[in-house]
Amino acid sequence: MFLARIDGTITSTRKHENLEGCRLLIGQRLEGDGRPSGEPLIILDWLGARRHNIVIVSTDGDIARQRLGKTTPARLAVVGIVDAPEGVA
C-alpha cells in the first residue's frame, strides 16, 4: 500500500469487459514527506476519489479481482480517501 495524489481521470472508448463501469484515475505516488515519486499510475476507483484527493492505494490485485472478476487486468485500487494527511501536501 502507498499514498497517492489523484491528478485526473482517464476516459476510455474501449476497455476490458471486467473494467466496465469502473473509474480509472491518474495518480502520483507520494513519499512520506509528500514529494511525488516515480511515474504517474493508473488506479482503479469505486470509492469516488476526486482530483487532488490523497488516497490509499492497494498494490494487491486480489481486491480488484474480488470486486471485478478473476480476469481483471489491473491490480492498483483506491481503498481509502485520506481526510487530513500529516506532512503530505
C-alpha positions in Angstrom: 0.0 0.0 0.0 1.0 3.6 -0.6 -0.4 7.1 -0.7 -1.1 8.8 -4.0 -2.4 12.2 -5.1 -5.2 12.0 -7.7 -4.3 14.2 -10.7 -7.2 13.4 -13.0 -9.3 10.7 -14.7 -8.9 8.6 -17.8 -11.6 8.4 -20.5 -11.6 5.2 -22.5 -13.6 4.4 -25.6 -12.8 0.7 -25.1 -11.6 -1.3 -22.1 -11.5 -4.8 -20.8 -15.0 -6.1 -20.1 -14.3 -6.5 -16.4 -13.5 -2.8 -16.1 -16.8 -1.6 -17.5 -18.4 0.8 -15.0 -15.1 1.2 -13.1 -13.4 4.6 -12.9 -9.8 4.9 -14.0 -7.8 7.6 -12.3 -4.3 9.1 -12.9 -2.4 9.1 -9.6 1.0 10.1 -8.5 2.7 8.0 -5.8 3.9 10.1 -2.8 6.8 9.7 -0.5 6.4 10.0 3.3 7.2 13.8 3.1 4.6 14.4 0.3 7.1 14.6 -2.6 6.0 12.8 -5.8 7.8 9.6 -6.6 8.1 7.8 -9.9 5.8 7.9 -12.9 2.1 8.6 -12.8 0.0 5.5 -12.4 -3.5 4.3 -13.5 -5.5 3.4 -10.5 -9.0 1.7 -10.3 -11.6 3.6 -8.2 -15.1 2.8 -7.0 -15.0 5.0 -3.9 -15.4 8.3 -5.6 -12.0 9.9 -5.2 -11.6 13.3 -6.8 -8.8 15.4 -8.3 -6.3 16.5 -5.6 -7.5 13.9 -3.1 -4.9 11.9 -1.3 -5.8 8.3 -1.4 -4.6 4.9 0.0 -3.7 2.6 -2.9 -3.6 -1.2 -2.6 -1.0 -3.0 -4.7 -2.7 -6.3 -4.0 -4.6 -7.4 -7.1 -6.9 -9.6 -5.0 -9.0 -6.6 -4.1 -9.7 -5.7 -7.7 -10.2 -9.4 -8.7 -12.7 -9.9 -5.8 -14.7 -6.8 -6.9 -14.4 -7.1 -10.7 -13.7 -10.7 -11.5 -10.8 -13.1 -11.7 -9.6 -12.0 -15.1 -9.3 -8.3 -14.2 -6.2 -6.9 -15.8 -5.3 -4.4 -13.1 -4.1 -4.5 -9.5 -3.8 -0.9 -8.2 -7.0 0.2 -6.5 -8.1 3.0 -4.2 -9.0 1.5 -0.9 -9.4 4.7 1.1 -9.6 8.5 0.8 -7.4 10.4 3.4 -9.2 13.2 5.2 -6.2 15.2 6.5 -2.8 13.7 5.9 0.1 14.8 8.2 3.1 16.0 6.4 1.6 15.4 2.9 0.7 18.4 0.8 
